[in-house]
Amino acid sequence: MEFFIYTALFAPLFAAIFAAIFAMKEKNIITGVVNSALIAISTIASIILLCNIGENSWHVKLTGWINAGDLDIPFGFVVDKVSVIMMVTVGIVSTLVHIYSIEYMAHDKSFNRFFSYLSAFVFSMLVLVMSDNFAGLFIGWEGVGLCSWMLIGFWYERGSASWAANEAFIMNRIADLGMLLGIFVIYWQFGTLQYDTVFAAVSDMDTVVLTTIGILLFIGAMGKSAQFPLHTWLADAMEGPTPVSALIHAATMVTAGVYLLIRANPIYINIPDTGFFIASLGAFVAVFAALMALVNNDLKRIIAYSTLSQLGYMFVAAGLGAYWIALFHLVTHAYFKSLLFLGAGNVMHAMHEELNIKNMGGLYKTMKYTAILMIIASVALAGIYPFAGFFSKDKILEVALNENAYILYSALWAGAGLTAFYSFRLIFIVFFGKKVWEKQHIHPHEAGQTAIFAMLPLGILAVIAGFFEKRFEHFATELLPEYMFNISHSTAVLMIAATLGIALFGIFFAFYMYIIRGGFPKWIEDKAVYKFLFNQYYIPQLYQTYIVRPFEAVARFFWKELDEKSIDASVDMIAKTLERGGDKARHMQSGNLSVMIRWMVVGLVVLLLTAVLCQV
């Protein structure tokens, strides 16, 4: 199986290198085809590992890495029940995104460079999930951060894209400092960074130490998974090409924080108070983000806020100890959310890169395949039976009820209704609303066969993935702890009915408001609450006013007053003194014999005086 492990891991790296060789050349469709094929090979290898893992797990050591004193960190990888699920999920979504990108990026002058970045991103994510130690995980963690910076800022000629890329990179660096400190504490306390050794010794460790480690690691997870207050970068990351959004916000970077909590579950099991805080924050974010999606008119940002909200659900499950359920929702969400983003890409192309949904409408007749697939994804996102989201998201609400966390349950229940409403608000406006675009002389068209072909498997998975719940539970809980439900069957049925009820209400209310009534009246947009939500609770402005500008002022002060007037002035003074001294001294080397004899006499006198003084 070692061959398949290395194939799964390194095929994306070879793809990235292959595309990089031609990065400065003219676009060539072969680059996209070869890269897509190599990512597909990696995915096939992952599926083979999934089918053959049984009760085993495979550990491989590629080579040594850091060996200093007692510190021994290898380039080691592990394929177990958790990592192989992530490998297959990342692989499936990445393969389809690569295939989709062949058509989507066909007219971009940097076609080859895009595929190099995209494949490097997949390789970094696989390093993250396959590493058998915290240091290797951190390398992959930083790798996806770097690649996300390159992909979000892919169109760097645009100031907004460059700014968004820097925002994502810097905000994640802030969070990653917390994670890095957590890794330092792990080594300080355990003497190793290997998962198996650390987790085996967790039960003997002091609770205060474990709490410190858990909090620090979670700070890193907050950045990658865009949890409040480190959330603002996620919506701004929409500046990148749409396939990037489908990859980053569905199955890779933003789910890395959830994966970290699932992987480190032996630590969090022993600190339930920290876990409850994580769950509480997750429930808050689930509603916090859903409310922003209600009023936003940007096609991609609505879906991005949906991602942020669904990540909140995953953190609730992980925080309450239902790790396999968090992983299950991560997997199902990856399929229907990537499908939504790819569908959004089709709509953007059809509308000449228009993003405001209020400028669209009536696209169903010209984009039937895209519309049907996006409706499937939206139904799954809303949690309607029998689509995938119903099985995974409802399970999380059941966990909250089982833990008697009624406030969390109420927040998630309300979030389910909001999710259904904003999801179908988008669908009804874009595909069934008034054709506003006719006034702009736009002629929308369906996406090409390649794009639809890439989306079709995601649509199928968005429908059927939930039916594998029992198999998934049995498979995942051979490594992850089982979660025991204590609520009665009748209570569970009532909960499911309540969740379905609020979701259906959200859909029908959206239908009533946007199809029958033609939308909310204009005066609502003038209300303070609407503006509050539309402006993201004014949090970006608060950051700009109280963090960015003061920091910029301090940096400018040190630059102008300390660096230029003190440090630079001191260095310049030394240089000018030496220059002037040299300019004066050069007259000693005039070549005039009488001048040189006089200097010889001066030198002889200085030597004699020095000798006399030394004798005294």
C-alpha positions in Angstrom: 0.0 0.0 0.0 3.0 2.3 0.3 2.9 2.9 -3.4 -0.6 4.2 -3.3 0.2 6.4 -0.3 3.0 8.1 -2.1 0.9 8.3 -5.3 -2.0 9.9 -3.5 0.4 12.4 -1.8 2.9 13.3 -4.5 0.8 13.2 -7.7 -0.6 16.8 -7.0 3.0 18.0 -6.4 4.1 16.6 -9.8 1.1 18.3 -11.3 2.1 21.6 -9.7 5.7 21.3 -10.9 4.6 20.4 -14.4 2.3 23.4 -14.7 4.9 25.6 -13.2 7.4 24.7 -15.9 5.0 26.3 -18.4 3.8 29.1 -16.1 5.3 31.9 -18.2 4.4 30.3 -21.5 1.2 30.8 -23.5 -1.9 29.0 -22.2 -2.1 25.4 -23.2 -5.1 23.2 -22.6 -2.7 20.3 -22.2 -1.6 21.7 -18.9 -5.1 21.6 -17.5 -5.7 18.1 -18.8 -2.4 16.7 -17.4 -3.0 18.4 -14.0 -6.6 17.1 -13.8 -5.4 13.6 -14.7 -2.7 13.7 -12.0 -5.2 14.9 -9.4 -7.6 12.1 -10.5 -4.8 9.6 -10.1 -4.2 10.8 -6.6 -7.9 10.5 -5.9 -8.1 6.9 -7.3 -5.1 6.0 -5.1 -7.0 7.5 -2.0 -10.1 5.5 -2.9 -8.0 2.3 -3.2 -6.6 3.0 0.3 -10.1 3.6 1.6 -11.3 0.3 0.3 -8.4 -1.7 1.7 -7.8 0.0 5.0 -10.0 -2.5 7.0 -9.0 -2.4 10.7 -5.5 -1.3 9.8 -3.7 2.0 9.5 -0.5 2.6 7.6 2.5 4.6 8.8 5.3 5.5 6.4 8.4 7.5 7.0 9.7 9.2 3.9 12.9 10.5 5.5 14.3 12.2 8.6 13.7 15.9 9.0 14.6 17.6 12.3 17.0 15.7 14.6 18.5 17.9 17.3 19.0 16.6 20.9 15.9 14.8 22.0 13.9 16.3 19.2 13.3 13.9 16.4 10.7 14.8 13.7 10.5 12.7 10.6 8.7 13.3 7.3 6.1 10.7 8.4 2.6 10.1 7.2 -0.3 8.1 8.4 -3.3 6.8 6.6 -6.0 5.9 9.0 -9.8 6.1 9.1 -9.8 9.9 9.6 -7.1 10.9 7.2 -8.3 8.6 4.4 -11.8 10.1 4.6 -10.3 13.5 4.2 -8.0 12.3 1.4 -11.0 11.0 -0.6 -13.1 14.1 0.0 -10.3 16.5 -0.9 -9.5 14.3 -3.9 -13.0 14.1 -5.3 -13.7 17.8 -5.0 -10.2 18.8 -6.2 -10.5 16.6 -9.3 -13.8 18.0 -10.3 -12.7 21.6 -9.7 -9.6 21.0 -11.8 -11.8 19.6 -14.7 -14.2 22.5 -14.3 -11.3 25.0 -14.4 -10.2 23.8 -17.8 -13.2 25.5 -19.3 -13.6 28.3 -16.7 -10.1 29.6 -17.1 -9.7 28.8 -20.8 -9.5 32.5 -21.8 -7.2 33.6 -19.0 -3.6 34.5 -20.0 -2.3 32.9 -16.8 -4.0 29.6 -17.4 -0.8 27.5 -16.7 0.1 29.5 -13.6 -3.4 29.0 -12.2 -3.2 25.2 -12.5 0.2 25.2 -10.8 -1.2 27.1 -7.8 -4.3 24.9 -7.7 -2.4 21.6 -7.7 0.1 23.0 -5.1 -2.9 23.8 -2.9 -4.1 20.2 -3.1 -0.7 18.9 -2.3 -0.4 21.2 0.8 -3.8 20.0 2.0 -2.9 16.4 1.7 0.3 17.0 3.6 -1.8 18.6 6.3 -4.2 15.6 6.6 -1.7 12.8 6.1 1.1 13.9 8.5 1.5 11.8 11.6 2.8 14.6 13.7 2.0 18.2 14.6 5.0 19.7 12.9 4.1 18.0 9.6 0.5 19.2 10.0 1.8 22.8 10.5 3.9 22.6 7.3 0.7 21.6 5.4 -1.2 24.2 7.4 1.1 27.0 6.3 1.3 25.5 2.7 -2.5 26.0 2.2 -2.1 29.5 3.7 0.5 30.4 1.1 -1.4 28.8 -1.8 -4.6 30.5 -0.7 -2.7 33.8 -0.8 -1.5 33.1 -4.4 -5.0 32.0 -5.5 -7.1 34.7 -3.9 -4.7 37.3 -5.3 -4.4 35.5 -8.6 -5.6 38.5 -10.5 -3.1 40.7 -8.7 -3.5 43.5 -11.2 -6.8 44.3 -9.3 -6.1 46.2 -6.1 -9.1 44.5 -4.4 -7.7 41.0 -5.1 -4.3 41.9 -3.8 -5.8 43.4 -0.7 -8.1 40.4 -0.1 -5.1 38.0 -0.5 -3.1 40.0 2.1 -6.0 40.1 4.5 -6.5 36.4 4.4 -2.7 35.7 4.8 -2.2 38.2 7.6 -5.3 37.2 9.6 -4.3 33.5 9.3 -0.7 34.4 10.5 -2.2 36.0 13.6 -4.2 32.8 14.4 -1.2 30.5 13.4 0.9 32.1 16.1 -1.5 30.6 18.7 -1.3 27.2 17.0 2.5 27.4 16.9 2.6 28.2 20.6 0.3 25.2 21.2 2.7 23.0 19.3 5.6 24.3 21.4 3.7 23.5 24.6 3.0 20.0 23.3 6.7 19.4 22.8 7.6 21.0 26.1 5.1 18.8 28.0 5.2 15.5 26.0 8.8 15.6 24.6 7.5 14.7 21.1 5.1 15.9 18.4 4.0 12.4 17.2 0.3 12.0 17.3 0.2 8.4 18.7 2.7 9.2 21.5 1.1 12.5 22.5 -2.5 11.1 22.5 -1.4 8.0 24.5 0.0 10.2 27.3 -2.9 12.7 27.4 -4.8 11.1 30.2 -1.8 11.5 32.6 -1.4 15.2 31.8 -2.6 18.1 34.0 -5.9 19.6 33.0 -4.5 23.2 33.0 -1.8 22.2 30.6 -4.3 20.4 28.3 -6.7 23.4 28.5 -3.8 25.7 27.4 -2.9 23.4 24.5 -6.6 23.1 23.5 -7.1 26.8 23.5 -4.0 27.6 21.6 -4.7 25.0 18.9 -8.2 26.3 18.6 -7.0 29.8 18.0 -5.2 28.4 14.9 -8.5 26.6 13.9 -10.4 29.9 14.3 -8.2 31.5 11.7 -8.3 28.7 9.1 -12.0 28.1 9.6 -12.8 31.8 9.8 -14.5 31.8 13.1 -15.5 35.0 14.8 -13.6 37.3 15.3 -11.2 36.1 12.6 -13.9 35.7 10.0 -13.7 38.8 7.8 -11.2 37.4 5.3 -13.5 34.6 4.1 -16.0 36.8 2.3 -13.3 39.0 0.9 -11.6 35.9 -0.5 -14.2 35.8 -3.2 -11.9 38.1 -5.2 -10.2 35.0 -6.4 -11.4 32.9 -9.4 -14.6 31.0 -8.6 -13.0 27.5 -8.8 -10.7 28.7 -6.0 -13.7 29.5 -3.9 -15.2 26.1 -4.6 -12.0 24.4 -3.4 -11.0 26.7 -0.5 -14.5 27.0 0.9 -15.8 23.5 0.4 -13.3 20.7 1.1 -9.9 22.1 1.9 -8.6 25.2 3.7 -11.6 26.3 5.8 -12.3 22.7 6.9 -8.7 22.3 8.2 -9.7 23.9 11.5 -12.5 21.3 12.0 -10.1 18.5 11.0 -7.6 19.7 13.6 -10.2 19.4 16.4 -11.2 16.0 15.1 -7.6 14.8 14.9 -6.8 16.1 18.4 -10.0 14.7 19.9 -8.1 12.9 22.7 -7.0 16.3 24.0 -10.5 17.9 23.8 -12.2 14.9 25.4 -10.3 15.7 28.6 -11.3 19.4 28.6 -15.1 19.4 28.1 -15.4 23.1 29.3 -13.2 24.2 26.4 -15.2 22.0 24.1 -18.4 23.6 25.2 -16.9 27.1 24.6 -16.0 25.9 21.1 -19.6 24.7 20.5 -21.0 27.9 21.8 -18.9 30.0 19.5 -19.9 27.7 16.6 -23.6 28.1 17.3 -23.1 31.9 17.5 -21.3 31.9 14.1 -24.0 29.7 12.6 -26.6 32.5 13.2 -24.1 35.4 12.9 -23.1 34.4 9.3 -26.6 33.4 8.2 -28.0 36.8 9.1 -25.4 38.5 6.9 -26.3 36.2 4.0 -30.0 37.3 4.4 -29.3 40.8 3.1 -26.2 40.4 0.9 -26.7 40.8 -2.9 -23.3 39.4 -4.0 -23.8 36.0 -5.5 -20.5 34.5 -4.2 -20.6 36.3 -0.8 -24.0 34.8 0.0 -22.5 31.3 -0.6 -19.4 32.3 1.4 -21.4 33.4 4.4 -23.2 30.0 4.1 -19.9 28.3 4.4 -19.1 30.3 7.5 -22.4 29.3 9.0 -22.0 25.6 8.2 -18.5 25.7 9.7 -20.3 26.9 12.9 -22.4 23.7 12.8 -19.3 21.5 12.5 -17.7 23.2 15.5 -20.8 22.6 17.6 -20.6 18.9 16.9 -16.8 18.7 17.5 -17.1 20.9 20.7 -19.8 18.6 22.1 -17.7 15.5 21.5 -19.6 14.2 18.4 -16.5 14.0 16.3 -17.7 11.6 13.7 -20.8 13.7 13.1 -18.6 16.8 12.6 -16.6 14.9 10.1 -19.7 13.6 8.4 -21.1 17.1 7.9 -17.7 18.2 6.7 -17.9 15.6 4.0 -21.5 16.2 2.8 -21.0 19.9 3.0 -18.0 19.6 0.7 -20.1 18.2 -2.1 -23.1 20.5 -2.1 -21.1 23.7 -1.3 -18.5 23.1 -4.1 -21.5 22.5 -6.4 -23.0 25.8 -5.4 -19.8 27.7 -6.1 -19.2 26.1 -9.4 -22.8 26.9 -10.4 -22.2 30.5 -9.3 -19.2 30.5 -11.7 -21.5 29.4 -14.6 -23.9 32.2 -13.7 -21.1 34.8 -13.6 -19.8 33.8 -17.0 -23.3 33.9 -18.4 -23.8 37.4 -16.9 -20.5 38.8 -18.1 -19.0 38.6 -14.5 -21.9 40.3 -12.9 -22.2 39.4 -9.2 -25.2 41.4 -8.0 -28.2 39.0 -7.9 -30.5 42.0 -8.3 -29.2 42.5 -11.8 -30.0 38.9 -12.8 -33.3 37.0 -12.9 -35.1 34.6 -15.2 -32.0 32.6 -16.0 -33.7 29.2 -15.7 -34.8 29.0 -19.4 -31.2 29.6 -20.7 -29.3 27.8 -17.9 -31.5 24.8 -17.0 -28.7 22.4 -16.1 -26.9 24.9 -13.9 -30.2 25.9 -12.3 -31.2 22.2 -11.5 -27.8 21.5 -10.0 -27.8 24.6 -7.9 -31.3 23.8 -6.7 -30.2 20.3 -5.7 -27.3 21.9 -3.8 -29.6 24.4 -2.1 -32.0 21.7 -1.0 -29.1 19.8 0.5 -27.9 22.9 2.2 -31.3 23.6 3.6 -31.4 20.1 5.1 -34.4 18.7 3.3 -34.9 14.9 3.2 -33.6 12.9 1.4 -30.7 15.1 0.4 -27.2 14.9 2.1 -27.5 17.9 4.3 -30.6 16.5 6.1 -28.7 13.6 7.5 -25.6 15.4 8.6 -27.0 18.8 9.8 -30.0 17.3 11.6 -27.6 15.0 13.4 -25.8 18.1 14.8 -29.1 19.5 16.2 -29.8 16.1 17.7 -26.4 16.3 19.5 -27.2 19.7 20.9 -30.6 18.5 22.2 -28.9 15.3 23.6 -26.5 17.4 25.6 -29.3 19.5 27.0 -27.7 22.5 25.4 -31.1 24.1 24.6 -29.7 27.6 23.8 -27.3 26.0 21.3 -30.1 23.9 19.8 -32.4 26.9 19.5 -29.6 28.9 17.7 -29.0 26.0 15.3 -32.7 25.5 14.7 -33.1 29.2 13.9 -30.0 28.9 11.7 -31.6 26.1 9.7 -34.6 28.3 8.9 -32.3 31.2 7.9 -30.2 28.9 5.7 -33.2 27.7 3.8 -34.5 31.3 3.3 -31.3 32.8 2.0 -30.4 29.8 -0.1 -33.7 30.0 -2.0 -33.7 33.7 -2.0 -30.7 33.4 -4.2 -32.3 30.7 -6.4 -35.6 32.5 -6.8 -34.0 35.8 -7.7 -31.3 34.5 -10.0 -33.3 31.8 -11.9 -37.0 32.8 -11.6 -37.1 36.5 -10.9 -37.6 39.4 -13.3 -35.1 39.5 -16.1 -33.3 42.7 -15.1 -30.4 41.9 -17.4 -32.5 42.4 -20.6 -32.0 46.2 -20.2 -28.2 45.7 -20.2 -28.2 43.8 -23.6 -26.7 40.7 -22.0 -27.3 37.4 -23.7 -26.8 34.7 -21.0 -26.0 31.1 -22.1 -25.5 27.8 -20.5 -22.0 26.7 -19.4 -20.1 24.3 -21.7 -20.2 20.5 -21.4 -16.9 20.3 -19.5 -18.2 22.4 -16.7 -21.6 20.6 -16.5 -19.8 17.2 -16.6 -17.6 18.3 -13.6 -20.6 19.4 -11.6 -22.8 16.4 -12.2 -21.0 14.0 -9.8 -21.2 16.6 -7.1 -24.9 16.9 -7.7 -25.3 13.1 -7.4 -23.2 13.1 -4.2 -25.3 15.9 -2.8 -28.3 13.7 -3.2 -27.0 10.3 -2.1 -24.1 11.0 0.4 -26.5 11.1 3.4 -27.6 7.5 2.9 -24.1 6.3 3.8 -24.6 7.7 7.4 -24.6 4.3 9.1 -21.6 3.0 7.2 -19.8 6.2 7.7 -20.5 6.0 11.5 -19.2 2.4 11.7 -16.1 3.3 9.7 -15.2 6.5 11.4 -15.9 5.3 15.0 -13.3 2.6 14.7 -10.8 5.4 15.3 -13.0 8.3 16.6 -14.9 8.0 19.9 -18.5 6.8 19.5 -21.3 9.3 20.5 -24.1 7.9 22.5 -27.6 9.4 22.1 -29.9 9.3 25.2 -32.9 11.1 23.8 -35.9 8.9 23.0 -37.0 8.0 19.5 -40.2 10.1 19.8 -38.1 13.2 20.8 -35.8 12.6 17.9 -38.7 12.4 15.5 -40.2 15.6 16.9 -36.8 17.3 16.5 -36.5 16.2 12.9 -40.0 17.4 12.2 -39.3 20.8 13.8 -36.1 21.2 11.8 -37.8 20.2 8.6 -40.7 22.5 9.4 -38.5 25.5 9.9 -36.5 24.7 6.7 -39.6 24.3 4.6 -41.1 27.5 6.1 -37.9 29.3 5.1 -38.2 28.0 1.5 -41.9 28.9 1.2 -41.4 32.3 2.8 -38.6 33.0 0.2 -41.0 31.8 -2.5 -43.8 34.1 -1.3 -41.6 37.1 -0.9 -39.5 36.9 -4.1 -41.8 35.1 -6.6 -45.3 36.2 -5.5 -44.5 39.6 -3.9 -41.5 40.3 -6.1 -39.2 41.0 -3.1 -39.2 43.0 0.1 -40.2 46.7 -0.2 -37.4 49.2 -0.7 -38.0 51.0 2.6 -36.7 47.9 4.5 -33.2 48.6 3.1 -33.3 52.0 4.9 -33.8 50.4 8.3 -30.9 50.4 10.7 -31.0 46.7 11.2 -30.7 46.0 7.5 -27.8 48.4 7.2 -26.2 46.8 10.3 -26.3 43.3 8.7 -25.4 44.5 5.2 -22.3 46.2 6.6 -21.3 43.0 8.3 -22.1 44.4 11.8 -19.6 47.2 11.0 -16.9 44.8 12.2 -14.5 45.5 9.2 -14.9 49.2 9.8 -14.1 48.7 13.6 -11.0 46.7 12.7 -10.0 49.4 10.2 -10.6 52.2 12.8 -9.3 50.7 16.0 -6.6 48.2 14.8 -5.4 48.9 11.2 -5.2 52.7 11.4 -3.5 52.8 14.9 -1.1 50.1 13.8 -0.4 52.0 10.6 0.2 55.2 12.6 2.6 53.5 15.0 4.4 51.9 12.1 4.7 55.3 10.3 6.0 56.9 13.5 8.7 54.3 13.9 9.5 54.6 10.2 9.8 58.3 10.1 11.0 59.2 13.6 13.0 56.1 14.6 14.2 54.5 11.4 14.9 57.5 9.2 15.9 60.1 11.8 17.8 57.8 14.2 18.9 54.5 12.7 19.3 55.7 9.1 20.8 59.0 10.3 23.4 57.2 12.4 24.4 54.9 9.6 24.6 57.8 7.2 26.7 59.8 9.6 29.2 57.0 9.9 29.4 56.7 6.2 29.8 60.4 5.6 32.5 60.7 8.3 34.5 57.9 6.7 33.9 59.4 3.2 35.2 62.8 4.5 38.1 61.3 6.3 39.1 59.4 3.2 38.7 62.5 1.1 41.2 64.3 3.4 43.6 61.4 3.8 43.9 60.9 0.0 46.2 63.9 -0.2 48.8 61.8 1.6 49.1 59.7 -1.6 49.8 62.7 -3.9 53.0 61.2 -5.4 55.0 64.2 -4.4 58.4 63.1 -2.9 58.8 66.0 -0.5 55.2 65.5 0.9 55.9 61.7 1.4 59.2 62.4 3.2 57.4 64.8 5.6 54.8 62.2 6.4 57.6 59.6 7.0 59.1 62.1 9.5 55.7 62.5 11.2 55.3 58.8 11.4 58.8 58.3 12.8 58.1 60.9 15.5 54.8 59.2 16.4 56.7 55.9 16.7 59.4 57.4 19.0 56.8 59.1 21.2 54.9 55.8 21.5 58.1 53.9 22.5 59.0 56.5 25.1 55.5 56.5 26.6 55.5 52.7 26.7 58.8 52.8 28.6 57.4 55.3 31.1 
